[in-house]
Amino acid sequence: MPRTKIATLNLRIDPSIKDAVREAADMEHRSVANMVEMLIRRYCDEAGIVIPEQNEMFARKQNG
């Protein structure tokens, strides 16, 4: 099932951090948004925080 956008995250960060994220994203041929998502997912995985996938969240809403 293709993933779809479900939320927007607006944040303010130091311009040098933004530049670093943009450089990292370019190195991996990713968008900045995708790079930030990947970094958050990696952190959560390492910290033991489970992120349910969208199809799991959709199924839970359907089943009530």
Protein Blocks (a to p, Z undefined) as FASTA:
>chain_A
ZZddfbdcdddddfklmmmmmmmmmmnopafklmmmmmmmmmmmmnopacddfklmmmmm
mnZZ
